[in-house]
Amino acid sequence: MNWYLFLLRTSAGKKMLMAFTGLCMLAFVSVHLLGNLMAFGGADAFNGYAAKLHSLSPFFELFNIGLFVITTIHVCLGVLLYFENRYARTEQYEVAADPGGRTLGSDTMPYTGAAILFFVIIHLFKFTFADKSETPIYDLMAATFSSFSWTVFYIAGMAVVGIHLSHGFWSLFQTFGLHHPDHTPLVEQLGLGLSIAIGVGFSLVPVYLLIFI
């Protein structure tokens, strides 16, 4: 079987492709977090960082296109696998038995994924697509997070990202056959730690801007 037929026509292939795109998005989010933390250096540091990124054009635009493609594939595969799993069920149970090993992240993956997509769309229109010709990005962020409601919305979004990631990280290892009973607890702990670090890290910036700027 050709590799692309395996990826697109089998459940295992779709899961592997989804895991790979998820890993790419995790790498982006981690780097994006490091960039966001530049806000603690003040307006000049953060605006300089943003200007440096845009100076890398056209590579910056190509990167964004690639990220959009990867995200679209991940979302489409998530929707497809969700409905395939629903249709694969031959019986519906009135009371779900506890299979063990279930977590908030594993039980809510489709829903947190949908919530993250909504959050990302709002984030793009609020910051990425906003007219920054007269208002530097740092000032735009400071003005946005001077609102308590926007700060709470952002923190809630990051909490959802953390919940989604807490299971997604472990699932990635399982999908590629890298799980082992001796290593699973460590992987779960790493996933939990990473999800907390990313959720808290991103949330620190709006809280800082709300309180101190």
Number of C-alpha atoms within 10 A of each C-alpha: 5 6 9 10 10 14 16 14 11 12 16 14 17 20 21 19 19 24 22 17 21 21 15 14 17 16 12 12 14 16 11 13 18 13 13 17 15 18 22 13 9 12 16 13 14 21 17 13 16 17 13 11 13 13 11 10 11 9 12 13 13 11 12 11 12 12 16 13 13 19 18 13 17 22 19 13 20 19 14 13 17 14 11 12 10 10 10 9 8 6 7 8 6 6 6 7 7 7 6 6 6 10 11 11 20 18 12 15 20 17 13 21 20 15 15 18 15 12 18 13 11 13 15 11 11 14 15 12 9 13 13 13 7 8 11 16 20 21 16 17 18 19 14 18 23 19 13 14 11 15 20 15 13 21 20 15 22 22 21 23 21 24 23 24 26 25 22 22 21 22 20 19 16 16 17 13 10 12 16 11 7 8 10 15 13 12 18 18 13 15 21 19 14 17 24 19 15 21 22 15 16 23 20 16 22 24 18 16 20 19 10 9 13
